[in-house]
């Protein structure tokens, strides 16, 4: 799928679960096309198509409500910011049955933003399906946005900014050691195992304190991509 860059590095989505994040990607993928530029457009998707997110019907409605209640901040190129809910009006038919259908819309301001988007991350749906944590999914999207840049192979992220981008909730993993153990290292390990690119990181210190993280990336060779595909298949078998 192609995901607009503006929807990758957002502030305010920290409380969203992994399943809610997967569902949002599926909703974007389902809506992709010329109709996405219409602010009044309604999109429909069958519940069966959302099984990909590992969300049974009992978890689907809470996830959709969470997306509707989540107001995110998007930083604009001119230095400003804009705010909007991830999903606007929705309706559901037969919420307890497999043949149920979700009808949904996006906020009109979001549509305008997406219509003018010029940078997209190319995401593999099977990787989105296979990752086991929201931190790994966030890291995968962050790097996927950059991996095809010709002359940029690394970037430094302030530690507090990285917390937000990974989806660490305020007040949690407050020390660097806990952030490293429970979010950063597991996310890098999983992305390295499943993605079509490899990633590495190193702490950037001011004195003895870690203030930032440098993230580097590189495309995998054929053998690396084959190993990633095999890992995805193994993960999918475990999940299913």
C-alpha positions in Angstrom: 0.0 0.0 0.0 1.0 3.6 -0.4 0.6 5.7 2.7 0.9 9.5 2.6 3.9 10.7 4.6 1.8 13.2 6.5 0.0 10.3 8.2 3.2 8.6 9.4 4.9 11.0 11.7 1.9 12.2 13.7 1.5 13.3 17.3 -1.5 12.2 19.3 -1.9 8.5 18.3 0.0 7.1 21.3 -3.0 5.3 22.8 -3.9 3.5 19.6 -3.5 -0.2 19.8 -1.6 -2.3 17.2 -4.9 -3.6 15.8 -6.4 0.0 15.5 -3.3 1.0 13.6 -3.6 -2.0 11.3 -7.2 -1.2 10.7 -6.4 2.4 9.9 -3.9 1.3 7.3 -6.5 -1.0 5.7 -9.0 1.7 5.6 -6.6 4.0 3.8 -5.6 1.2 1.4 -9.3 0.5 0.7 -10.0 4.2 0.0 -6.9 4.8 -2.2 -7.7 6.1 -5.6 -9.4 9.1 -7.3 -12.3 9.1 -4.9 -10.0 9.8 -2.0 -9.8 13.4 -3.2 -13.6 14.0 -2.7 -14.2 15.4 0.8 -17.8 14.0 0.9 -16.9 10.5 -0.4 -18.1 7.5 1.6 -16.1 4.3 1.5 -17.3 0.8 2.3 -15.4 -2.2 3.4 -16.6 -5.7 4.5 -15.7 -7.0 7.9 -14.1 -10.0 6.3 -11.5 -7.6 4.7 -10.6 -6.3 8.2 -9.8 -9.8 9.5 -6.3 -9.0 8.2 -5.9 -6.8 11.2 -6.6 -9.7 13.6 -9.6 -7.9 14.8 -12.7 -10.0 15.5 -16.1 -8.3 15.3 -16.0 -7.8 19.1 -12.8 -5.7 18.8 -13.7 -3.9 15.6 -16.2 -1.4 17.0 -13.9 -0.3 19.9 -11.0 0.1 17.4 -13.1 2.2 15.0 -14.3 4.4 17.9 -10.7 4.9 19.1 -9.8 6.1 15.6 -12.7 8.5 15.6 -11.7 9.9 19.0 -8.0 10.3 18.2 -7.1 13.8 17.2 -3.7 13.9 15.7 -1.3 16.8 15.0 0.4 16.9 11.6 3.4 19.2 11.1 3.2 21.1 7.8 6.1 22.0 5.5 5.7 25.7 6.4 6.3 25.0 10.0 2.6 25.2 11.1 0.4 22.4 12.3 -3.1 21.1 11.6 -5.4 18.9 13.7 -8.0 16.4 12.7 -9.6 13.0 13.7 -8.1 10.0 11.9 -11.6 8.9 10.9 -14.8 11.0 10.6 -18.4 9.7 10.4 -18.9 5.9 10.3 -21.7 3.4 10.3 -21.8 -0.3 10.7 -24.3 -2.9 9.4 -24.6 -6.3 11.0 -21.8 -5.7 13.5 -22.0 -9.2 14.9 -21.9 -11.1 11.6 -19.2 -11.9 9.1 -21.2 -10.1 6.3 -21.2 -6.8 8.2 -20.0 -3.7 6.3 -18.3 -0.6 7.6 -19.1 2.7 5.9 -16.7 5.5 6.7 -15.5 9.0 5.8 -12.4 11.0 6.4 -12.3 14.6 7.8 -12.6 17.1 4.9 -9.4 18.9 6.0 -7.6 15.6 6.0 -8.7 15.0 2.4 -7.3 18.3 1.3 -4.0 17.4 3.0 -3.9 14.0 1.4 -4.9 15.4 -2.0 -1.8 17.6 -2.0 0.5 15.0 -0.6 3.7 14.5 -2.6 5.6 11.9 -0.5 4.4 8.4 0.1 5.7 5.4 2.0 5.4 2.1 0.2 4.3 -0.4 2.8 4.1 -4.2 2.4 0.7 -5.3 3.7 2.2 -8.7 4.8 4.7 -6.9 7.0 1.8 -4.9 8.6 0.1 -8.2 9.1 3.1 -9.9 10.7 4.5 -7.4 13.1 3.7 -8.1 16.8 3.9 -4.6 18.3 2.8 -1.1 17.6 6.4 0.1 18.1 7.6 -2.2 15.3 4.8 -1.0 13.0 5.6 2.6 13.7 9.4 2.1 13.1 8.6 0.2 9.9 6.5 3.1 8.6 9.1 5.7 9.6 11.9 4.0 7.7 9.7 3.0 4.7 9.1 6.7 4.2 12.8 7.3 3.8 14.4 4.2 2.5 14.0 5.1 -1.2 15.8 8.5 -0.8 18.9 8.5 -3.0 21.3 10.5 -0.9 20.0 10.1 2.7 20.9 6.9 4.6 20.4 8.0 8.2 18.6 10.6 10.3 18.9 11.8 13.9 15.7 11.9 16.0 15.5 13.6 19.3 14.6 11.0 22.0 11.4 12.7 23.0 10.3 13.0 19.3 11.0 9.3 18.8 8.9 8.4 21.8 5.9 10.1 20.2 6.6 8.7 16.7 6.8 5.1 18.1 3.6 5.5 20.0 5.0 5.4 23.6 2.3 6.7 25.9 3.1 9.7 28.1 4.6 8.6 31.4 5.5 5.1 30.2 9.1 3.8 29.6 10.4 7.1 31.1 14.0 6.0 31.4 16.2 5.4 28.4 17.0 1.9 29.6 13.4 0.9 29.7 12.6 2.6 26.4 15.5 0.7 24.9 14.6 -2.6 26.4 10.8 -2.6 25.8 10.4 -0.4 22.7 13.5 0.5 20.6 15.4 -2.8 20.6 12.4 -5.1 20.1 11.1 -2.8 17.3 14.5 -2.8 15.5 14.8 -6.6 15.9 11.4 -7.2 14.4 11.7 -4.8 11.5 15.1 -6.3 10.6 13.6 -9.7 10.6 10.5 -8.9 8.5 11.1 -5.8 6.3 12.6 -5.6 2.9 15.2 -3.2 4.3 17.6 -3.4 7.3 17.8 -0.8 10.1 20.3 0.1 12.7 20.6 2.7 15.5 23.0 4.3 17.8 22.4 6.6 20.8 23.5 10.2 20.5 24.8 11.5 23.9 25.3 14.9 25.4 27.7 14.2 28.2 26.5 10.9 29.6 22.8 11.4 28.8 21.2 10.0 25.7 19.4 12.9 24.0 18.7 11.4 20.5 18.9 8.3 18.3 20.5 8.1 14.9 18.6 5.7 12.7 20.3 4.3 9.6 18.8 2.1 6.9 19.8 0.1 3.8 18.0 -2.1 1.2 18.4 -5.8 1.7 20.0 -8.0 -1.0 18.1 -10.9 -2.6 19.1 -13.3 0.1 18.0 -10.9 2.8 14.6 -10.3 1.2 14.0 -14.0 0.8 14.8 -14.5 4.5 12.4 -11.7 5.4 9.7 -13.3 3.3 10.2 -16.6 5.1 10.0 -14.9 8.5 6.7 -13.3 7.4 5.3 -16.6 6.5 6.3 -18.1 9.8 4.8 -15.2 11.7 1.6 -15.5 9.7 1.3 -19.2 10.4 1.8 -18.5 14.2 -0.8 -15.8 14.1 -3.4 -17.8 12.2 
